[in-house]
Amino acid sequence: MQVLYQVDVGKMDVDDAFQHLQEKLNINIEVRDLNFARHLVLGTIDKLPELDSEISRLSRDWKLERIAAVDRSILRMALYEIFYDPGTPYNVSINEAVEIAKKFCGDQSSKFINGILGKVAQEKQKVTQ
């Protein structure tokens, strides 16, 4: 999420954002975890128009630009997982997004994100039934 945020708000290159995050937090990310994170970030960026369209459709009273940048990044990443990563169950993507929102945002953001992602999960479950 932090890399997506830096790419969105700071207009950073993906590789620079990953490097900056590793240096800032002084962490060594396991290769497996780094590959998964890169997959999520690059996939999310690749599908940005579709993801933003979905966010706009579901957040009736909020234009995409009015949604806080961190919330937007969290929603984009979770929606990418829900729509394009069949290996991740919907509830896992939603729970992770809500937990990230609680850590980096606040109560209202986590509720908003849960509401948007819950709608998506309901719609997708109706389609598969």
C-alpha positions in Angstrom: 0.0 0.0 0.0 2.8 2.4 0.8 4.4 1.9 -2.5 1.1 2.5 -4.3 0.7 5.6 -2.2 4.2 6.9 -3.2 3.5 6.2 -6.8 0.1 7.9 -6.7 0.9 11.0 -4.6 4.7 11.3 -5.0 4.7 10.3 -8.7 7.6 8.0 -7.8 8.8 5.2 -10.0 7.8 1.8 -8.6 11.4 0.6 -8.1 12.4 3.8 -6.4 9.3 3.6 -4.1 10.2 0.0 -3.1 13.8 1.0 -2.4 12.8 4.1 -0.5 10.4 2.0 1.6 13.0 -0.6 2.4 15.6 2.1 3.4 13.1 4.2 5.4 11.9 1.2 7.4 15.4 -0.4 7.4 14.0 -3.8 6.6 15.1 -6.7 4.4 12.1 -8.0 2.6 12.2 -11.7 1.7 12.5 -12.3 -2.0 9.2 -14.3 -2.0 7.4 -11.4 -0.2 9.0 -8.8 -2.4 7.9 -10.7 -5.5 4.3 -10.9 -4.2 4.3 -7.2 -3.3 5.7 -6.3 -6.8 3.0 -8.5 -8.4 0.3 -6.6 -6.4 1.7 -3.2 -7.1 2.4 -3.7 -10.8 -0.9 -5.5 -11.3 -2.8 -2.7 -9.6 -1.1 0.0 -11.6 -1.8 -1.9 -14.8 -5.5 -2.2 -14.0 -5.8 1.3 -12.5 -8.5 2.6 -14.9 -10.8 -0.3 -14.3 -10.2 -0.2 -10.5 -10.8 3.5 -10.3 -14.0 3.1 -12.4 -15.2 0.5 -9.9 -14.3 2.7 -6.9 -16.2 5.6 -8.5 -19.2 3.5 -9.2 -19.4 2.2 -5.6 -18.6 5.4 -3.7 -21.7 7.2 -4.9 -21.3 10.4 -2.8 -17.5 10.6 -3.1 -15.6 11.5 -6.2 -12.4 9.5 -6.6 -10.3 12.7 -6.1 -12.1 13.4 -2.8 -11.2 10.0 -1.3 -8.1 10.2 0.8 -5.0 9.0 -1.1 -4.2 6.3 1.5 -7.8 5.0 1.3 -7.6 5.1 -2.5 -4.4 3.1 -2.5 -5.9 0.5 -0.1 -9.0 0.2 -2.2 -7.1 -0.2 -5.4 -4.9 -2.9 -4.1 -7.8 -4.9 -2.5 -9.9 -4.6 -5.6 -7.0 -5.8 -7.7 -6.8 -8.9 -5.5 -10.5 -9.5 -5.6 -10.8 -9.1 -9.4 -7.5 -10.4 -10.7 -5.9 -12.7 -8.1 -8.1 -15.8 -7.8 -5.8 -17.3 -5.3 -6.8 -14.8 -2.6 -10.3 -15.3 -1.1 -12.4 -12.2 -1.0 -12.7 -12.1 2.8 -8.9 -12.3 3.1 -8.5 -9.2 0.8 -11.2 -7.3 2.6 -9.8 -8.1 6.1 -6.3 -7.2 5.2 -7.5 -3.9 3.6 -9.5 -3.0 6.7 -6.6 -3.8 9.0 -4.3 -1.7 6.9 -6.8 1.1 7.0 -7.0 0.9 10.8 -3.3 1.1 11.1 -2.7 3.9 8.6 -6.0 5.8 8.6 -8.7 5.6 11.2 -12.1 4.3 12.1 -14.1 6.1 9.4 -11.7 5.0 6.7 -11.8 1.4 7.7 -15.6 1.4 7.8 -15.7 3.1 4.3 -13.2 0.6 2.9 -15.1 -2.3 4.4 -18.4 -1.0 2.9 -17.0 -0.6 -0.6 -15.2 -4.0 -0.6 -18.2 -5.7 1.0 -20.4 -4.5 -1.9 -17.9 -5.9 -4.4 -17.8 -9.2 -2.7 -21.6 -9.4 -2.5 -21.9 -8.6 -6.3 -19.2 -11.2 -7.2 -20.9 -13.9 -5.1 -24.2 -13.2 -6.8 -22.6 -13.7 -10.2 -21.0 -17.0 -9.2 -24.2 -18.5 -7.8 
